[in-house]
Amino acid sequence: MTVDIVSEIVRAGLYTIIKTSAPVLLVSLTVGLIVSIFQTATSIQEQTLTFVPKIVAVFLAIMLFGGWMLDEMVGYMVNLWSDFSVYIR
């Protein structure tokens, strides 16, 4: 196994991680920003007001994007294991 092959495996793995985590992180960021603007406008500083909507939004995002995320991760693993004979030379 050469350095180029290892670099390609790591690159593909990191790209898969970034691609599959992006929808959930963007939903969490958006909900956090909206709640923060609401808290600033109303001067409500309740800690659960930031926590509960984010948890609900992340749960809904995982339900919505979970199938796609799983397909992407399975596709990466299938590619990794299908080229296994190349790696052990």
N, C-alpha and C positions, 0 to 999 in steps of 0.2 A: 504494500500500500504506500503510495507516494504522498508527499505533502500536498500536492494539487488535489488529490482525491479527498483527503481529510478536510482541506479548505472548502471544497465544494459541498461536502456533507454538512459541515458547520454552517456554511452560508445558507444552504437550503433549509436547515433546521431553524436558524434564526429568522429567516424570512417567513417561514410557516408560523412561528410563534407570534411575530408582529402582525401578520395578516389575520390570524384567528383571534387575537386579543383586541384588535383595533375597534370592532363594533361595540363591544362591552365597555371598553374604556371611554369611547366617545359618548356613549349614552350616559355613563356615570359623570363625565365632565360636564355635559350639557345640563343634566339635572342639578348638579352641584352649583353651577353658575346661576341657573334660574332661582334656586332656593336662596342663594346668597344675595341676589338682587332683591328678592322678596323680603328677606330679613333686614336688609339695609333700608329699604323703603318703609317698612313698618316698625322698625326698631325692636323686633322680636328676636331675642337671643337664646332661644330654646335649643338645646343640643340635639334632642331627638328630632327636631324639625329638619336637620340636615341628614341624619342617619337613615330614618325610615323611608323617605322617598327614594334615596339612592339604592337601598336594598331592594325595594320593590321594582325599580326601573332596571336594575342589573338582573334580577330574576326574570323579568319579562324579556329582556334582551337575550338572555341565555335560552329561554324558551323559543324565541323567534329565530335566532341565529345558530342555535345549538346543532341542528342537523348539518348545516353547512360547515360549521367549525369541525365537527366530527369527520365529515367527508374529507376536508382538507388534511386533517391529521392522519387519517387512514391512508390517504393517497401518498403522503410523505413516507409513511412506514412501508407501504407496498413497494414504492420505488427503492427505498433503502434495502429491503430484504430481497427484492428481485435482482439487485446487482451484487449480492453477497459474494458470489463466486469471483467477482473482479477484485474485491477487497482482500481476499485471503491469499492472493498470489504472492 
